[in-house]
Amino acid sequence: MLYWMLFLTGFGLAVAGGTVTITYLNLVPAGLSWWEFFVLIRTRYECYLFPIGIILIFASITLMKD
């Protein structure tokens, strides 16, 4: 049960972080260069939710015995 909660938490974080990252991609056609985009992503803490969520998903799948 704990691993399922870890999986669902990771999934929620990955969805939230991925959505925010895709939303920030709209700044590229507005005149932001790719380098400035990656600097922006690096400075926004909510964009770190995506890799944290992926790590939690991977950990929960690896640790599940079912």
Backbone as XML, in Angstrom:
<?xml version="1.0"?>
<chain id="A" units="angstrom">
  <residue number="1" name="MET">
    <atom name="N" x="0.817" y="-1.199" z="0.000"/>
    <atom name="CA" x="0.000" y="0.000" z="0.000"/>
    <atom name="C" x="0.862" y="1.264" z="0.000"/>
  </residue>
  <residue number="2" name="LEU">
    <atom name="N" x="1.973" y="1.198" z="0.726"/>
    <atom name="CA" x="2.868" y="2.350" z="0.789"/>
    <atom name="C" x="3.458" y="2.663" z="-0.581"/>
  </residue>
  <residue number="3" name="TYR">
    <atom name="N" x="3.775" y="1.605" z="-1.339"/>
    <atom name="CA" x="4.371" y="1.834" z="-2.656"/>
    <atom name="C" x="3.372" y="2.425" z="-3.635"/>
  </residue>
  <residue number="4" name="TRP">
    <atom name="N" x="2.102" y="2.064" z="-3.480"/>
    <atom name="CA" x="1.076" y="2.664" z="-4.342"/>
    <atom name="C" x="0.911" y="4.151" z="-4.032"/>
  </residue>
  <residue number="5" name="MET">
    <atom name="N" x="0.969" y="4.496" z="-2.764"/>
    <atom name="CA" x="0.887" y="5.910" z="-2.398"/>
    <atom name="C" x="2.109" y="6.676" z="-2.918"/>
  </residue>
  <residue number="6" name="LEU">
    <atom name="N" x="3.266" y="6.045" z="-2.851"/>
    <atom name="CA" x="4.477" y="6.660" z="-3.387"/>
    <atom name="C" x="4.354" y="6.836" z="-4.901"/>
  </residue>
  <residue number="7" name="PHE">
    <atom name="N" x="3.801" y="5.825" z="-5.561"/>
    <atom name="CA" x="3.593" y="5.903" z="-7.006"/>
    <atom name="C" x="2.630" y="7.027" z="-7.368"/>
  </residue>
  <residue number="8" name="LEU">
    <atom name="N" x="1.513" y="7.107" z="-6.674"/>
    <atom name="CA" x="0.518" y="8.137" z="-6.976"/>
    <atom name="C" x="1.027" y="9.538" z="-6.647"/>
  </residue>
  <residue number="9" name="THR">
    <atom name="N" x="1.806" y="9.660" z="-5.579"/>
    <atom name="CA" x="2.406" y="10.951" z="-5.255"/>
    <atom name="C" x="3.388" y="11.361" z="-6.341"/>
  </residue>
  <residue number="10" name="GLY">
    <atom name="N" x="4.213" y="10.421" z="-6.778"/>
    <atom name="CA" x="5.154" y="10.701" z="-7.859"/>
    <atom name="C" x="4.447" y="11.057" z="-9.147"/>
  </residue>
  <residue number="11" name="PHE">
    <atom name="N" x="3.348" y="10.366" z="-9.427"/>
    <atom name="CA" x="2.581" y="10.657" z="-10.637"/>
    <atom name="C" x="2.006" y="12.068" z="-10.580"/>
  </residue>
  <residue number="12" name="GLY">
    <atom name="N" x="1.467" y="12.449" z="-9.442"/>
    <atom name="CA" x="0.916" y="13.793" z="-9.296"/>
    <atom name="C" x="1.972" y="14.868" z="-9.441"/>
  </residue>
  <residue number="13" name="LEU">
    <atom name="N" x="3.138" y="14.639" z="-8.843"/>
    <atom name="CA" x="4.220" y="15.612" z="-8.968"/>
    <atom name="C" x="4.722" y="15.703" z="-10.404"/>
  </residue>
  <residue number="14" name="ALA">
    <atom name="N" x="4.828" y="14.563" z="-11.080"/>
    <atom name="CA" x="5.287" y="14.562" z="-12.472"/>
    <atom name="C" x="4.298" y="15.284" z="-13.380"/>
  </residue>
  <residue number="15" name="VAL">
    <atom name="N" x="3.011" y="15.086" z="-13.149"/>
    <atom name="CA" x="2.005" y="15.769" z="-13.957"/>
    <atom name="C" x="2.059" y="17.276" z="-13.711"/>
  </residue>
  <residue number="16" name="ALA">
    <atom name="N" x="2.145" y="17.666" z="-12.451"/>
    <atom name="CA" x="2.192" y="19.097" z="-12.131"/>
    <atom name="C" x="3.448" y="19.754" z="-12.708"/>
  </residue>
  <residue number="17" name="GLY">
    <atom name="N" x="4.592" y="19.127" z="-12.530"/>
    <atom name="CA" x="5.827" y="19.688" z="-13.050"/>
    <atom name="C" x="5.884" y="19.697" z="-14.560"/>
  </residue>
  <residue number="18" name="GLY">
    <atom name="N" x="5.376" y="18.642" z="-15.193"/>
    <atom name="CA" x="5.349" y="18.595" z="-16.654"/>
    <atom name="C" x="4.417" y="19.628" z="-17.247"/>
  </residue>
  <residue number="19" name="THR">
    <atom name="N" x="3.294" y="19.837" z="-16.596"/>
    <atom name="CA" x="2.343" y="20.843" z="-17.078"/>
    <atom name="C" x="2.934" y="22.245" z="-17.001"/>
  </residue>
  <residue number="20" name="VAL">
    <atom name="N" x="3.602" y="22.537" z="-15.904"/>
    <atom name="CA" x="4.219" y="23.859" z="-15.746"/>
    <atom name="C" x="5.336" y="24.049" z="-16.768"/>
  </residue>
  <residue number="21" name="THR">
    <atom name="N" x="6.132" y="22.999" z="-16.988"/>
    <atom name="CA" x="7.219" y="23.098" z="-17.957"/>
    <atom name="C" x="6.688" y="23.320" z="-19.361"/>
  </residue>
  <residue number="22" name="ILE">
    <atom name="N" x="5.634" y="22.615" z="-19.734"/>
    <atom name="CA" x="5.025" y="22.805" z="-21.054"/>
    <atom name="C" x="4.410" y="24.192" z="-21.162"/>
  </residue>
  <residue number="23" name="THR">
    <atom name="N" x="3.844" y="24.685" z="-20.084"/>
    <atom name="CA" x="3.287" y="26.036" z="-20.094"/>
    <atom name="C" x="4.385" y="27.074" z="-20.327"/>
  </residue>
  <residue number="24" name="TYR">
    <atom name="N" x="5.535" y="26.882" z="-19.695"/>
    <atom name="CA" x="6.645" y="27.809" z="-19.910"/>
    <atom name="C" x="7.196" y="27.727" z="-21.332"/>
  </residue>
  <residue number="25" name="LEU">
    <atom name="N" x="6.953" y="26.618" z="-22.030"/>
    <atom name="CA" x="7.390" y="26.512" z="-23.426"/>
    <atom name="C" x="6.705" y="27.551" z="-24.309"/>
  </residue>
  <residue number="26" name="ASN">
    <atom name="N" x="5.559" y="28.064" z="-23.877"/>
    <atom name="CA" x="4.873" y="29.102" z="-24.644"/>
    <atom name="C" x="5.666" y="30.400" z="-24.704"/>
  </residue>
  <residue number="27" name="LEU">
    <atom name="N" x="6.662" y="30.556" z="-23.843"/>
    <atom name="CA" x="7.491" y="31.760" z="-23.872"/>
    <atom name="C" x="8.507" y="31.743" z="-25.009"/>
  </residue>
  <residue number="28" name="VAL">
    <atom name="N" x="8.808" y="30.566" z="-25.545"/>
    <atom name="CA" x="9.785" y="30.472" z="-26.632"/>
    <atom name="C" x="9.277" y="31.175" z="-27.895"/>
  </residue>
  <residue number="29" name="PRO">
    <atom name="N" x="8.031" y="30.936" z="-28.356"/>
    <atom name="CA" x="7.572" y="31.675" z="-29.531"/>
    <atom name="C" x="7.389" y="33.175" z="-29.271"/>
  </residue>
  <residue number="30" name="ALA">
    <atom name="N" x="7.308" y="33.551" z="-28.001"/>
    <atom name="CA" x="7.129" y="34.962" z="-27.671"/>
    <atom name="C" x="8.442" y="35.738" z="-27.688"/>
  </residue>
  <residue number="31" name="GLY">
    <atom name="N" x="9.541" y="35.087" z="-28.038"/>
    <atom name="CA" x="10.797" y="35.794" z="-28.175"/>
    <atom name="C" x="11.904" y="35.333" z="-27.245"/>
  </residue>
  <residue number="32" name="LEU">
    <atom name="N" x="11.633" y="34.371" z="-26.393"/>
    <atom name="CA" x="12.653" y="33.855" z="-25.489"/>
    <atom name="C" x="13.514" y="32.849" z="-26.248"/>
  </residue>
  <residue number="33" name="SER">
    <atom name="N" x="14.825" y="32.941" z="-26.111"/>
    <atom name="CA" x="15.698" y="31.972" z="-26.784"/>
    <atom name="C" x="15.693" y="30.667" z="-25.983"/>
  </residue>
  <residue number="34" name="TRP">
    <atom name="N" x="16.212" y="29.611" z="-26.598"/>
    <atom name="CA" x="16.250" y="28.323" z="-25.914"/>
    <atom name="C" x="17.156" y="28.389" z="-24.694"/>
  </residue>
  <residue number="35" name="TRP">
    <atom name="N" x="18.252" y="29.124" z="-24.792"/>
    <atom name="CA" x="19.153" y="29.254" z="-23.652"/>
    <atom name="C" x="18.451" y="29.968" z="-22.488"/>
  </residue>
  <residue number="36" name="GLU">
    <atom name="N" x="17.745" y="31.043" z="-22.795"/>
    <atom name="CA" x="17.003" y="31.766" z="-21.755"/>
    <atom name="C" x="15.893" y="30.898" z="-21.171"/>
  </residue>
  <residue number="37" name="PHE">
    <atom name="N" x="15.292" y="30.057" z="-22.018"/>
    <atom name="CA" x="14.253" y="29.144" z="-21.535"/>
    <atom name="C" x="14.825" y="28.160" z="-20.519"/>
  </residue>
  <residue number="38" name="PHE">
    <atom name="N" x="15.980" y="27.567" z="-20.819"/>
    <atom name="CA" x="16.577" y="26.604" z="-19.888"/>
    <atom name="C" x="17.047" y="27.277" z="-18.603"/>
  </residue>
  <residue number="39" name="VAL">
    <atom name="N" x="17.503" y="28.520" z="-18.702"/>
    <atom name="CA" x="17.867" y="29.268" z="-17.489"/>
    <atom name="C" x="16.614" y="29.537" z="-16.653"/>
  </residue>
  <residue number="40" name="LEU">
    <atom name="N" x="15.506" y="29.883" z="-17.309"/>
    <atom name="CA" x="14.248" y="30.109" z="-16.605"/>
    <atom name="C" x="13.760" y="28.833" z="-15.921"/>
  </residue>
  <residue number="41" name="ILE">
    <atom name="N" x="13.822" y="27.711" z="-16.631"/>
    <atom name="CA" x="13.378" y="26.437" z="-16.059"/>
    <atom name="C" x="14.239" y="26.069" z="-14.852"/>
  </residue>
  <residue number="42" name="ARG">
    <atom name="N" x="15.522" y="26.355" z="-14.944"/>
    <atom name="CA" x="16.422" y="26.023" z="-13.844"/>
    <atom name="C" x="16.134" y="26.847" z="-12.597"/>
  </residue>
  <residue number="43" name="THR">
    <atom name="N" x="15.627" y="28.066" z="-12.772"/>
    <atom name="CA" x="15.401" y="28.930" z="-11.617"/>
    <atom name="C" x="14.010" y="28.767" z="-11.007"/>
  </residue>
  <residue number="44" name="ARG">
    <atom name="N" x="13.099" y="28.095" z="-11.690"/>
    <atom name="CA" x="11.733" y="27.905" z="-11.171"/>
    <atom name="C" x="11.638" y="26.592" z="-10.411"/>
  </residue>
  <residue number="45" name="TYR">
    <atom name="N" x="11.316" y="26.665" z="-9.129"/>
    <atom name="CA" x="11.280" y="25.464" z="-8.305"/>
    <atom name="C" x="10.152" y="24.513" z="-8.699"/>
  </residue>
  <residue number="46" name="GLU">
    <atom name="N" x="9.064" y="25.023" z="-9.264"/>
    <atom name="CA" x="7.959" y="24.136" z="-9.617"/>
    <atom name="C" x="8.301" y="23.237" z="-10.798"/>
  </residue>
  <residue number="47" name="CYS">
    <atom name="N" x="9.317" y="23.594" z="-11.558"/>
    <atom name="CA" x="9.752" y="22.737" z="-12.660"/>
    <atom name="C" x="10.549" y="21.540" z="-12.153"/>
  </residue>
  <residue number="48" name="TYR">
    <atom name="N" x="11.040" y="21.595" z="-10.930"/>
    <atom name="CA" x="11.742" y="20.460" z="-10.338"/>
    <atom name="C" x="10.772" y="19.359" z="-9.903"/>
  </residue>
  <residue number="49" name="LEU">
    <atom name="N" x="9.490" y="19.638" z="-9.908"/>
    <atom name="CA" x="8.517" y="18.615" z="-9.527"/>
    <atom name="C" x="8.508" y="17.455" z="-10.515"/>
  </residue>
  <residue number="50" name="PHE">
    <atom name="N" x="8.753" y="17.740" z="-11.802"/>
    <atom name="CA" x="8.739" y="16.684" z="-12.811"/>
    <atom name="C" x="9.822" y="15.633" z="-12.571"/>
  </residue>
  <residue number="51" name="PRO">
    <atom name="N" x="11.102" y="16.001" z="-12.449"/>
    <atom name="CA" x="12.102" y="14.946" z="-12.199"/>
    <atom name="C" x="11.934" y="14.266" z="-10.842"/>
  </residue>
  <residue number="52" name="ILE">
    <atom name="N" x="11.481" y="15.009" z="-9.835"/>
    <atom name="CA" x="11.240" y="14.385" z="-8.530"/>
    <atom name="C" x="10.132" y="13.344" z="-8.647"/>
  </residue>
  <residue number="53" name="GLY">
    <atom name="N" x="9.068" y="13.681" z="-9.382"/>
    <atom name="CA" x="7.976" y="12.731" z="-9.590"/>
    <atom name="C" x="8.418" y="11.496" z="-10.343"/>
  </residue>
  <residue number="54" name="ILE">
    <atom name="N" x="9.250" y="11.677" z="-11.369"/>
    <atom name="CA" x="9.754" y="10.535" z="-12.132"/>
    <atom name="C" x="10.610" y="9.633" z="-11.245"/>
  </residue>
  <residue number="55" name="ILE">
    <atom name="N" x="11.419" y="10.224" z="-10.388"/>
    <atom name="CA" x="12.244" y="9.434" z="-9.468"/>
    <atom name="C" x="11.369" y="8.649" z="-8.498"/>
  </residue>
  <residue number="56" name="LEU">
    <atom name="N" x="10.315" y="9.284" z="-7.965"/>
    <atom name="CA" x="9.411" y="8.574" z="-7.045"/>
    <atom name="C" x="8.680" y="7.436" z="-7.750"/>
  </residue>
  <residue number="57" name="ILE">
    <atom name="N" x="8.258" y="7.651" z="-8.980"/>
    <atom name="CA" x="7.591" y="6.593" z="-9.746"/>
    <atom name="C" x="8.550" y="5.430" z="-9.972"/>
  </residue>
  <residue number="58" name="PHE">
    <atom name="N" x="9.758" y="5.740" z="-10.401"/>
    <atom name="CA" x="10.755" y="4.699" z="-10.650"/>
    <atom name="C" x="11.062" y="3.923" z="-9.367"/>
  </residue>
  <residue number="59" name="ALA">
    <atom name="N" x="11.215" y="4.637" z="-8.261"/>
    <atom name="CA" x="11.512" y="3.977" z="-6.988"/>
    <atom name="C" x="10.370" y="3.079" z="-6.539"/>
  </residue>
  <residue number="60" name="SER">
    <atom name="N" x="9.135" y="3.542" z="-6.700"/>
    <atom name="CA" x="8.009" y="2.730" z="-6.254"/>
    <atom name="C" x="7.839" y="1.501" z="-7.123"/>
  </residue>
  <residue number="61" name="ILE">
    <atom name="N" x="8.063" y="1.618" z="-8.431"/>
    <atom name="CA" x="7.944" y="0.452" z="-9.314"/>
    <atom name="C" x="9.070" y="-0.541" z="-9.028"/>
  </residue>
  <residue number="62" name="THR">
    <atom name="N" x="10.247" y="-0.031" z="-8.761"/>
    <atom name="CA" x="11.382" y="-0.905" z="-8.469"/>
    <atom name="C" x="11.178" y="-1.647" z="-7.146"/>
  </residue>
  <residue number="63" name="LEU">
    <atom name="N" x="10.610" y="-0.989" z="-6.155"/>
    <atom name="CA" x="10.453" y="-1.587" z="-4.833"/>
    <atom name="C" x="9.203" y="-2.442" z="-4.669"/>
  </residue>
  <residue number="64" name="MET">
    <atom name="N" x="8.238" y="-2.355" z="-5.608"/>
    <atom name="CA" x="7.001" y="-3.131" z="-5.490"/>
    <atom name="C" x="7.273" y="-4.617" z="-5.637"/>
  </residue>
  <residue number="65" name="LYS">
    <atom name="N" x="6.631" y="-5.387" z="-4.799"/>
    <atom name="CA" x="6.784" y="-6.844" z="-4.836"/>
    <atom name="C" x="5.656" y="-7.510" z="-5.616"/>
  </residue>
  <residue number="66" name="ASP">
    <atom name="N" x="4.570" y="-6.803" z="-5.857"/>
    <atom name="CA" x="3.387" y="-7.391" z="-6.524"/>
    <atom name="C" x="3.649" y="-7.681" z="-7.957"/>
  </residue>
</chain>
